[in-house]
């Protein structure tokens, strides 16, 4: 039995929001107009399609090159690092290039003495250092141009910032340093939930520059491998070992990882079920792609009792819609956002 498009779109947004936005962010919202609902559903389908075809994921990290302070001394050291001691050009918020040690000294003097100023030593964060990166093989110029537009839109409100591209590693990446205090005196705050929004924005800018880019959470993709901390990467490159090392883990983390993904599996299952009930052949094809995508997740290979198949999505596509209260035939007049 197929269901009306408005119902499929509503279910797509309801469960898609749970996958591609922060968990527990959903609130009851007034009923959307048909046109607005269609536009939102089209964006969600595009997000789904990018994820299902494994579009390259953007990465944004907030880094600390030094750990012994947050004042101008730490900023000066970081500028030397991202400029490779003046050899790599920096670009500021006004499009001016900073090249060479003399120009770098002028920049640090301007940041320390201009505006609200930055003390030599500080107990609080005076500058946010971000790394924006894409996988190896991505067009480096497009990444740099996308980073410029991203920085302008996120921080171009009179706040000082500089950025530089590093081409000495396989994956193209841009270092961006932003003053915490703006020209109006207000301090910038970046928390963990903000990183997902920044990733989504940077992915949009990359797509605007012709680069296929996506920004989904690891859990949504069933990824369990975390990237090494940059400090650990540098230590290993120098032949040093980390201070703490866990030799062999028991099954407890595997159970925890599996439980943490339960909500993700439910959302993917309900999405596949809804899309399978659509009149659209493309939607029904996407339902089967969802099944294949979830079955190939790395967390599936790491699950406890790996010999027991976990094929909940296949059952979801076969059972009647009326078996599940959340998929009743009558569309909910409110869309959970």
C-alpha positions as CSV (number, residue, x, y, z in Angstrom):
1,X,0.0,0.0,0.0
2,X,1.4,3.4,-1.0
3,X,0.8,6.6,1.0
4,X,0.3,10.2,0.0
5,X,3.4,12.3,-0.7
6,X,2.6,14.7,2.1
7,X,2.7,11.8,4.6
8,X,5.9,10.4,3.2
9,X,7.5,13.9,3.3
10,X,6.4,14.4,6.9
11,X,7.8,11.1,8.0
12,X,11.0,11.8,6.1
13,X,11.5,15.1,8.0
14,X,10.5,13.5,11.3
15,X,13.0,10.7,11.2
16,X,15.6,12.5,9.1
17,X,15.9,15.2,11.7
18,X,16.8,12.5,14.3
19,X,19.6,11.3,12.1
20,X,21.1,14.5,10.8
21,X,20.7,17.0,13.7
22,X,21.4,17.0,17.3
23,X,19.6,14.4,19.3
24,X,16.6,15.4,21.5
25,X,16.3,18.7,19.6
26,X,12.8,17.9,18.5
27,X,9.9,20.2,19.6
28,X,6.3,20.4,18.5
29,X,6.0,23.0,15.7
30,X,3.0,24.5,13.8
31,X,1.9,22.7,10.7
32,X,4.1,23.5,7.7
33,X,2.5,24.7,4.5
34,X,2.6,22.1,1.7
35,X,5.1,24.2,-0.2
36,X,7.4,24.6,2.8
37,X,7.0,20.9,3.6
38,X,8.0,20.0,0.0
39,X,11.1,22.2,0.1
40,X,12.3,20.8,3.4
41,X,11.7,17.2,2.2
42,X,13.6,17.9,-0.9
43,X,16.6,19.1,1.1
44,X,16.3,16.0,3.3
45,X,16.3,13.7,0.3
46,X,19.4,15.4,-1.0
47,X,21.1,14.9,2.4
48,X,20.0,11.3,2.4
49,X,21.3,10.8,-1.1
50,X,24.7,12.3,-0.2
51,X,25.0,10.1,2.8
52,X,24.0,6.9,1.1
53,X,26.6,7.3,-1.7
54,X,29.3,8.0,0.9
55,X,30.0,11.6,-0.1
56,X,33.3,12.8,1.4
57,X,32.8,14.2,4.9
58,X,34.2,17.5,6.0
59,X,36.1,17.7,9.3
60,X,36.3,20.7,11.6
61,X,38.4,20.6,14.8
62,X,39.2,23.2,17.5
63,X,42.8,22.8,18.3
64,X,45.3,23.9,20.9
65,X,48.9,23.9,19.7
66,X,50.2,24.7,23.1
67,X,48.7,23.8,26.5
68,X,50.5,26.2,28.8
69,X,48.4,29.3,28.2
70,X,45.8,31.1,26.1
71,X,47.4,34.5,25.8
72,X,49.4,36.3,23.1
73,X,52.4,34.1,23.7
74,X,50.4,31.0,22.6
75,X,48.8,32.9,19.7
76,X,52.3,34.1,18.5
77,X,53.5,30.5,18.6
78,X,50.5,29.3,16.7
79,X,50.9,31.9,14.0
80,X,54.5,30.8,13.5
81,X,53.3,27.2,13.1
82,X,50.5,27.9,10.6
83,X,52.7,30.3,8.6
84,X,55.6,27.9,8.7
85,X,57.7,30.8,10.2
86,X,56.5,33.3,7.6
87,X,56.9,31.0,4.5
88,X,53.2,30.3,4.1
89,X,50.9,33.3,3.4
90,X,48.2,34.1,5.9
91,X,45.1,36.0,4.8
92,X,43.1,38.2,7.2
93,X,39.4,39.2,7.4
94,X,40.0,42.1,4.9
95,X,41.6,39.9,2.3
96,X,45.2,41.2,3.1
97,X,48.0,38.7,2.7
98,X,50.6,38.4,5.5
99,X,53.9,36.9,4.1
100,X,57.3,36.9,5.8
101,X,58.5,37.3,9.4
102,X,58.3,41.1,9.4
103,X,54.7,41.0,8.3
104,X,54.0,38.3,10.8
105,X,55.4,40.4,13.6
106,X,53.2,43.3,12.5
107,X,50.2,41.1,12.6
108,X,50.9,39.8,16.1
109,X,51.5,43.4,17.3
110,X,48.2,44.5,15.8
111,X,46.4,41.6,17.6
112,X,48.1,42.3,20.9
113,X,47.8,46.1,21.0
114,X,44.8,46.9,18.7
115,X,41.2,46.8,19.6
116,X,40.5,45.2,22.9
117,X,44.0,43.8,23.0
118,X,45.2,40.4,24.0
119,X,47.4,40.0,27.1
120,X,50.7,38.1,26.9
121,X,49.4,35.5,29.3
122,X,45.7,34.7,29.9
123,X,43.8,32.1,31.9
124,X,40.9,32.1,29.4
125,X,40.7,31.5,25.6
126,X,41.6,34.6,23.6
127,X,41.7,33.0,20.2
128,X,39.9,30.0,18.7
129,X,42.0,27.9,16.4
130,X,40.1,25.8,13.9
131,X,41.2,23.3,11.3
132,X,38.9,22.8,8.3
133,X,39.8,19.7,6.2
134,X,38.7,17.4,3.5
135,X,40.0,13.9,2.4
136,X,43.0,13.5,0.1
137,X,42.3,14.2,-3.6
138,X,39.9,17.1,-3.0
139,X,40.6,20.2,-5.0
140,X,42.9,22.4,-2.8
141,X,41.9,25.7,-4.3
142,X,38.2,25.0,-3.9
143,X,38.8,24.1,-0.2
144,X,40.7,27.4,0.3
145,X,38.0,29.5,-1.4
146,X,35.3,27.7,0.5
147,X,37.1,28.3,3.8
148,X,37.4,32.1,2.9
149,X,33.6,32.3,2.3
150,X,32.9,30.2,5.4
151,X,35.0,32.5,7.6
152,X,33.5,35.6,6.2
153,X,30.0,34.5,6.8
154,X,30.6,33.0,10.3
155,X,33.0,35.7,11.7
156,X,32.8,38.6,9.3
157,X,31.1,40.9,11.8
158,X,34.2,43.0,12.6
159,X,35.9,40.2,14.3
160,X,39.6,39.7,13.5
161,X,40.8,36.4,12.0
162,X,43.5,34.9,9.7
163,X,43.7,31.7,7.8
164,X,46.3,29.7,5.9
165,X,46.2,26.6,3.7
166,X,48.7,23.8,4.2
167,X,49.7,21.8,1.1
168,X,52.4,19.6,2.7
169,X,50.0,16.8,3.7
170,X,47.8,14.6,1.5
171,X,44.5,15.9,2.8
172,X,43.9,19.6,2.0
173,X,43.2,21.7,5.1
174,X,43.0,25.3,6.2
175,X,44.0,26.7,9.6
176,X,41.7,29.4,10.8
177,X,42.4,31.6,13.9
178,X,39.6,33.8,15.2
179,X,39.8,36.4,18.0
180,X,37.4,35.4,20.8
181,X,36.4,39.0,21.5
182,X,34.7,40.9,18.7
183,X,34.9,44.7,18.0
184,X,31.7,45.2,20.1
185,X,33.3,43.5,23.1
186,X,31.2,40.3,22.9
187,X,33.1,37.1,23.3
188,X,32.7,34.2,20.9
189,X,31.7,30.8,22.4
190,X,32.1,27.6,20.5
191,X,30.8,24.5,22.1
192,X,30.6,20.9,20.9
193,X,27.1,21.3,19.4
194,X,28.3,24.2,17.4
195,X,30.8,22.1,15.5
196,X,28.1,20.2,13.7
197,X,26.5,23.4,12.5
198,X,29.9,24.7,11.4
199,X,30.5,21.4,9.5
200,X,27.2,21.7,7.7
201,X,28.0,25.3,6.7
202,X,31.4,24.4,5.5
203,X,30.0,21.5,3.5
204,X,27.5,24.0,1.9
205,X,30.3,26.3,0.9
206,X,32.3,23.4,-0.6
207,X,29.3,22.4,-2.7
208,X,28.9,25.9,-3.8
209,X,32.5,25.7,-5.1
210,X,31.9,22.5,-7.0
211,X,33.1,20.0,-4.4
212,X,30.9,17.1,-3.3
213,X,30.9,17.4,0.5
214,X,28.8,16.1,3.4
215,X,28.6,16.7,7.1
216,X,27.0,13.9,9.1
217,X,27.8,12.6,12.6
218,X,29.8,9.4,12.9
219,X,27.0,7.7,14.8
220,X,24.6,8.4,11.9
221,X,27.0,6.5,9.6
222,X,27.6,3.8,12.1
223,X,31.3,4.7,12.3
224,X,33.1,3.5,15.5
225,X,36.7,4.5,14.7
226,X,37.8,7.8,16.0
227,X,40.5,9.8,14.4
228,X,43.7,10.2,16.5
229,X,44.1,13.4,18.5
230,X,46.5,15.7,16.6
231,X,48.9,15.7,19.6
232,X,49.0,11.9,19.5
233,X,49.7,12.1,15.7
234,X,52.7,14.4,16.3
235,X,54.0,12.2,19.2
236,X,53.9,9.1,17.0
237,X,55.6,10.9,14.2
238,X,58.5,11.7,16.5
239,X,58.6,8.1,17.8
240,X,57.2,8.9,21.2
241,X,54.5,6.9,23.0
242,X,51.4,8.1,24.8
243,X,51.5,8.2,28.5
244,X,48.4,5.9,29.0
245,X,47.8,2.8,26.9
246,X,45.0,0.3,27.1
247,X,46.5,-3.0,25.8
248,X,43.4,-5.2,25.2
249,X,39.7,-4.2,25.7
250,X,37.0,-6.5,26.8
251,X,33.5,-6.8,25.2
252,X,32.1,-4.0,27.4
253,X,32.9,-1.2,25.0
254,X,31.4,-3.2,22.2
255,X,28.1,-3.5,24.0
256,X,28.2,0.2,24.9
257,X,28.8,1.1,21.2
258,X,26.0,-1.1,20.1
259,X,23.6,0.4,22.6
260,X,24.6,3.9,21.6
261,X,23.6,3.2,18.0
262,X,20.1,1.8,18.9
263,X,18.4,5.1,18.3
264,X,20.2,5.5,15.0
265,X,19.0,2.0,13.8
266,X,15.4,2.9,14.7
267,X,15.6,6.1,12.8
268,X,17.1,4.4,9.7
269,X,14.5,1.6,9.9
270,X,11.6,4.1,10.1
271,X,13.0,6.1,7.2
272,X,13.4,2.9,5.1
273,X,9.8,1.9,6.0
274,X,8.3,5.3,5.1
275,X,10.2,5.5,1.8
276,X,9.2,2.0,0.9
277,X,5.5,3.1,1.2
278,X,6.0,6.0,-1.3
279,X,4.4,6.2,-4.8
280,X,7.8,7.4,-6.1
281,X,10.1,4.7,-7.6
282,X,13.1,6.8,-6.6
283,X,11.9,6.8,-2.9
284,X,11.5,3.0,-3.0
285,X,14.9,2.5,-4.5
286,X,16.3,4.7,-1.7
287,X,14.6,2.5,0.9
288,X,16.6,-0.5,-0.3
289,X,19.8,1.6,-0.4
290,X,19.2,2.5,3.2
291,X,19.0,-1.3,4.0
292,X,22.3,-1.9,2.3
293,X,23.9,1.2,3.9
294,X,23.0,0.1,7.4
295,X,24.0,-3.5,6.9
296,X,27.5,-2.3,5.8
297,X,28.1,0.0,8.8
298,X,31.3,-0.7,10.6
299,X,29.4,-0.9,13.9
300,X,27.5,-3.9,12.5
301,X,30.8,-5.7,12.0
302,X,31.8,-4.9,15.6
303,X,28.5,-5.9,17.2
304,X,28.4,-8.3,20.1
305,X,27.5,-11.8,19.1
306,X,28.5,-11.0,15.5
307,X,27.2,-14.4,14.2
308,X,23.6,-13.3,14.9
309,X,22.4,-11.3,11.9
310,X,20.8,-8.0,12.6
311,X,18.4,-7.4,9.7
312,X,15.8,-5.2,11.4
313,X,15.5,-3.0,8.3
314,X,14.5,-6.0,6.1
315,X,11.7,-6.8,8.5
316,X,10.6,-3.1,8.6
317,X,10.2,-3.1,4.9
318,X,8.1,-6.3,4.9
319,X,5.7,-5.7,7.8
320,X,2.4,-3.7,7.3
321,X,2.6,0.0,8.2
322,X,-0.3,-0.4,10.7
323,X,1.9,-2.6,12.9
324,X,3.7,0.4,14.2
325,X,1.9,3.3,15.9
326,X,4.5,5.8,14.8
327,X,3.6,5.0,11.2
328,X,-0.2,5.2,11.4
329,X,-2.1,5.8,8.2
330,X,-3.3,9.2,9.4
331,X,-0.5,11.8,9.1
332,X,0.3,13.7,12.2
333,X,-0.9,17.3,11.7
334,X,2.2,18.5,13.4
335,X,5.7,17.8,12.2
336,X,8.2,16.9,14.9
337,X,11.2,19.1,14.4
